Amino acid sequence: MVTLNDIAKASGFSPATISRLFKNDATLSIRPQSKQIIFDTALKLGYPLEKIQFAFDKILFLYWISENDEQQDEYFQEMHQQLNYFAKNRHFSLTIMRKGRLDGEILSTYDAFIAVGSFSMKDLQLLETHFEHGVFVEAQHFQNKFDTVNPDLEYITKKAIRLFLDKGYRKIGFIGGSYFSPDLSIESRDIRESYFRHYLASYNLLQERYIHTGGKFSIETGIKLAHAMLANLINDDLPQAILIASDTIALGVLEVFDQHHIQIPEQMEIISINNKATAQPCSLTLTSFAIDIPEIARTAINLLYEQLTTHRRVSKNVLIGSRLSEGDSFHE
């Protein structure tokens, strides 16, 4: 078993200095280069990482979500909370920066970053220039350099369609928001819609009249799109089942369907994504794929911790699975 004396002999520093460093002694005065030599030596010899209390004070938390959007969406609220929670467990001191203009001079004062949200190409290039270590959450930027953590939305979409098909449904719809491009300032197709279209088309079952998308992932968007779907249908030609891209959108859809006396699940079954809806109309609970936000946050923080402590030279791109939480809107 590797001891502090072994590390001291190999690194040239005293066991006392190494002990104080590994205990994160705030009174210890030591150069960053010396710290790195000791850490690298310990890792090379196989000293257990869990015995080292690393402290990282220069981690930038780029939370590219507006405060208003966060307040209106439980998903973003929990993501923020969970990232902070797991960061503290790893002795990370996060400095949050909200959506705005990135400045290279400010970025150069930080050692690494965690990023959530949509970034312009200019912002991404700045991050690539100034950082060796970073993790993108729910994004796929620079996967060859930085780590990424995402819910497996392709699996969720395929699984939902498979559940509908297994019940004999052939009239399957989709309601969802859009991705907003910071560079073009326009809405584009969200990845959930892309997966839905591709997979359903492989069965020759894609029907445009049952697909309504656009706007933010909000209750208001759900209300607007539900009205659009009903106005577009002839002779009450309702879909038999609908996949809805998020629970917040689903709440708006359910409100409109209730106003039009559309019975769920008797006339139509619904599956949504997130499992984060709390205020649901008519005592109806949604059947929804539960995205494991704590696991996404824990994985993101652990990946950054691994980067900083082992200087891993290859990136990791992690997909987090999900489970179906059954409510009233769909029954297997």
Secondary structure, DSSP 8 states (H G I E B T S, - for coil): ---HHHHHHHHSS-HHHHHHHHTT-TT----HHHHHHHHHHHHHHT--GGG----EEEEEEEEES-HHHHHT-HHHHHHHHHHHHHHHHTTEEEEEEESS---HHHHTT-SEEEEEE---HHHHHHHHHH-S-EEEES--TTTTTSEEEEE-HHHHHHHHHHHHHHTT---EEEEE-EEEETTTTEEEE-HHHHHHHHHHHTTT---GGGEEE-S-SSHHHHHHHHHHHHHH-STT---SEEEES-HHHHHHHHHHHHHTT--TTTT-EEEEEES---S-GGG---EEEEE-HHHHHHHHHHHHHHHHHH---S--EEEE-EEEE--SS---
